[in-house]
């Protein structure tokens, strides 16, 4: 099992609308790619950022091939959609992990 983790810092000026977009539009679009089996959305509580709110979305995959397919076929357009909608009012970092236990 693998996890594609996206950690996002969101500025207060877009927070509420962005969270609605994330839950109702973006995550469903990612899941509709067929690359992931499930996801979870978490809010980071122990952060050094005083103004921005930080979330992580963890998408679960069965194989590295599913990850590669997502990155090659779907990720560029989905990332672009986020940038078009929200500009530089958020920052995302991504990691690919393997579940060990």
C-alpha positions as CSV (number, residue, x, y, z in Angstrom):
1,X,0.0,0.0,0.0
2,X,1.2,3.5,-0.8
3,X,0.1,7.0,0.2
4,X,0.3,10.1,-1.9
5,X,0.3,12.9,0.7
6,X,-0.4,16.6,-0.2
7,X,0.1,19.1,2.5
8,X,-1.4,22.5,1.9
9,X,-1.1,25.9,3.7
10,X,-4.0,28.1,3.1
11,X,-4.3,31.9,3.6
12,X,-7.1,33.1,5.8
13,X,-8.6,35.2,3.0
14,X,-9.6,32.1,1.0
15,X,-9.8,29.5,3.7
16,X,-13.6,28.9,3.9
17,X,-14.2,28.9,0.1
18,X,-11.1,26.9,-0.6
19,X,-12.1,24.2,1.9
20,X,-15.5,23.8,0.3
21,X,-13.8,23.6,-3.1
22,X,-11.3,21.0,-1.8
23,X,-14.0,18.8,-0.4
24,X,-16.7,19.2,-3.0
25,X,-14.7,19.6,-6.3
26,X,-11.0,18.8,-6.0
27,X,-10.9,15.6,-3.9
28,X,-13.8,14.1,-6.0
29,X,-11.9,14.9,-9.2
30,X,-8.8,13.2,-7.8
31,X,-10.7,10.2,-6.7
32,X,-12.5,10.0,-10.1
33,X,-9.2,9.3,-11.8
34,X,-9.4,5.7,-10.6
35,X,-5.9,5.8,-9.2
36,X,-6.7,5.8,-5.5
37,X,-8.7,3.5,-3.3
38,X,-9.5,5.9,-0.5
39,X,-8.4,9.2,1.1
40,X,-8.5,11.1,4.3
41,X,-8.4,14.8,5.0
42,X,-6.7,16.0,8.2
43,X,-6.0,19.4,9.7
44,X,-2.6,20.0,11.2
45,X,-2.9,21.2,14.8
46,X,0.7,21.6,15.9
47,X,2.1,24.0,13.3
48,X,4.4,27.0,13.5
49,X,2.3,29.0,11.1
50,X,0.4,31.6,13.0
51,X,-1.8,32.9,10.2
52,X,-2.2,30.1,7.6
53,X,-4.2,26.9,8.2
54,X,-2.5,23.7,7.2
55,X,-4.2,20.6,5.9
56,X,-3.0,17.3,4.5
57,X,-4.9,15.0,2.1
58,X,-3.7,11.4,2.1
59,X,-4.6,9.4,-1.0
60,X,-4.2,5.7,-0.8
61,X,-2.9,3.6,-3.7
62,X,-2.4,-0.1,-4.4
63,X,0.7,0.3,-6.5
64,X,3.5,2.6,-7.7
65,X,2.1,2.1,-11.2
66,X,-1.1,3.8,-10.0
67,X,1.0,6.7,-8.7
68,X,2.9,7.0,-11.9
69,X,-0.3,7.0,-13.9
70,X,-1.8,9.7,-11.7
71,X,1.3,11.9,-11.9
72,X,1.7,11.5,-15.7
73,X,-2.0,11.7,-16.8
74,X,-3.9,13.7,-14.2
75,X,-1.8,15.7,-11.8
76,X,-0.7,18.5,-14.2
77,X,-4.3,19.5,-15.1
78,X,-5.6,19.2,-11.5
79,X,-2.7,21.3,-10.2
80,X,-3.3,23.9,-12.8
81,X,-7.0,24.1,-11.9
82,X,-6.1,24.9,-8.3
83,X,-3.7,27.6,-9.4
84,X,-6.3,29.1,-11.7
85,X,-8.9,29.1,-8.9
86,X,-6.7,30.3,-6.0
87,X,-3.5,31.8,-7.4
88,X,-0.7,32.1,-4.8
89,X,-3.0,32.1,-1.8
90,X,-2.0,28.5,-0.9
91,X,1.1,26.5,-1.0
92,X,1.3,22.7,-1.5
93,X,4.0,20.2,-1.0
94,X,3.7,16.5,-2.0
95,X,5.3,13.3,-0.8
96,X,4.9,9.7,-1.9
97,X,5.2,7.1,0.8
98,X,5.0,3.4,1.3
99,X,3.1,1.9,4.2
100,X,5.5,-0.3,6.2
101,X,3.2,-1.6,8.9
